[in-house]
Amino acid sequence: MTINVLFAAHADRWASYEAPLNAAFADEGLEVHLSCDIAPADVDYVVYAPNSPVQDFTPFSRAKAVLNLWAGVEGVVNNPTLDIPLARMVDPGMTKSMTEWVAGHVMRYHLGMDRHIVNPDGSWAPHTPPLASERQVSILGMGALGSAVAEVLSTLGFQVIGWSRRAKERPGITLYHGADGLAAALSKAEILVLLLPDTKATENILDAPALALLPRGAFVINPGRGPLIDDDALLKAVDQGQVAGATLDVFRTEPLPADHPFWAHPRITVTPHIAAETRPSTAARVIAENIRRGEAGLPFLHLVDRGSGY
């Protein structure tokens, strides 16, 4: 029997996803009708992005799941009309992209590369950085992305510390959890990486008191979510030297407004939300696998916990 899959994302994404999705469905042995235009009552699965025109899920009376194309689900998880399973995207391509971006910026700060790249007066000032094994990097958020980043940084030799809301185990990584654990992870973070979801519990997790716990002269890297950081507190911490520099890829408002002080600050680097993006070729295989599981009566992968918001 044909499975009806509605592609409900921004219109400009269809061209990127149509062929990879159909190829992935064929590889899974699924007979699928994939379209942007299927009567809601006939839809079996919704491949979804929160910026889709679809915001009311009530008409999808026989749908079995909504399969999100984004890692973040804050734009859909609280939709009161959504009462069927919601799966977030855990895309191997996105994970690889994130680990490369974070590793690059960690190495930039670890090696002190800016002082040599930006050297307007031509001064000769040798500075030998410590070895990676002498540098502590803390990662807030030990989900799929945080764990992958931790593994790469550990392989490079860094002392990696991870923090999550609940207790977890990751070989070779020093892990903390809960409120007390957060203070410990921050106090050791010569370089801090934020990879938490955007929830009520994580909003402004890096506020003035949290920033004060960092070793003086620490660096902050945020490819996670914009609301994790209190912007004003970060600016003050950088101006006072508590934070030596920050690289930010995500913001409360995107695009970042042209008059935002982050743009002009000499010790803050702004990148335009490029650290990681869902890759159609790899994401399509994740979607197809979940539909195969749904049709076989197996549990869906990467289900969202509505209580925690991710």
ABEGO torsion letter per residue (X at the ends): XBBBBBBBBBAAAAAAAAAAAAAAAAAAGBBBBBBABBBAAABABBBBBAABABABAAABAABABBBBABABAAAAAABAABABBBBBBBBAAAAAAAAAAAAAAAAAAAAGAAAAABBAAGBBBBBBBBBAAABBBBBBEABAAAAAAAAAAAAAGBBBBBBBABBBBBBGBBBBBEAAAAAAAAAABABBBBABBBBAAABGABBAAAAAABBBGBBBBBABBAAABBAAAAAAAAAAGABABBBBABBABOBBBAABAAAABAABBBBBGAABBBBAAAAAAAAAAAAAAAAAGBBBBGBBBAAAGX
